[in-house]
Amino acid sequence: MKCKLSRPLTISLGLIFLCFFIFKPVLARDVPKMTKEELKGVLEHPDVVVIDVRHTENWQDSEVKIKGATRGNPTDFKTWAAQFPKDKTLVLY
């Protein structure tokens, strides 16, 4: 006797498996890092957008903020991430 869920489950698992190989996830180790000195050198560049993604309490309590940085709440990434042009260099800190 075949289970009624076996075909949809097989199809779903197949799609997940396929997507895993088609769409490579971005891992933290794949994202280039920059030093403070490197950031200082590109702050005035028009193609660089600096986004402060510290947790809200850390951001609010901080006396140090990068001038011109945009606030991006890390818990609400999907809401604000799409607003930035794809041709800009995004620096998250």
Secondary structure as the mmCIF struct_conf table of DSSP 4:
data_model
#
loop_
_struct_conf.conf_type_id
_struct_conf.id
_struct_conf.beg_label_comp_id
_struct_conf.beg_label_asym_id
_struct_conf.beg_label_seq_id
_struct_conf.end_label_comp_id
_struct_conf.end_label_asym_id
_struct_conf.end_label_seq_id
TURN_TY1_P TURN_TY1_P1 LYS A 4 LEU A 5
HELX_RH_AL_P HELX_RH_AL_P1 SER A 6 ILE A 22
BEND BEND1 PHE A 23 PHE A 23
HELX_LH_PP_P HELX_LH_PP_P1 LYS A 24 LEU A 27
HELX_RH_3T_P HELX_RH_3T_P1 ALA A 28 ASP A 30
BEND BEND2 VAL A 31 VAL A 31
HELX_RH_AL_P HELX_RH_AL_P2 LYS A 36 VAL A 42
TURN_TY1_P TURN_TY1_P2 LEU A 43 GLU A 44
TURN_TY1_P TURN_TY1_P3 PRO A 46 ASP A 47
STRN STRN1 VAL A 48 ASP A 52
HELX_RH_AL_P HELX_RH_AL_P3 THR A 56 ASP A 61
BEND BEND3 GLU A 63 GLU A 63
TURN_TY1_P TURN_TY1_P4 LYS A 67 GLY A 68
HELX_LH_PP_P HELX_LH_PP_P2 ALA A 69 ALA A 69
STRN STRN2 THR A 70 ARG A 71
HELX_RH_3T_P HELX_RH_3T_P2 PRO A 74 ASP A 76
HELX_RH_AL_P HELX_RH_AL_P4 PHE A 77 ALA A 81
TURN_TY1_P TURN_TY1_P5 ALA A 82 GLN A 83
BEND BEND4 PHE A 84 PHE A 84
TURN_TY1_P TURN_TY1_P6 LYS A 86 ASP A 87
BEND BEND5 LYS A 88 LYS A 88
STRN STRN3 THR A 89 LEU A 92
#
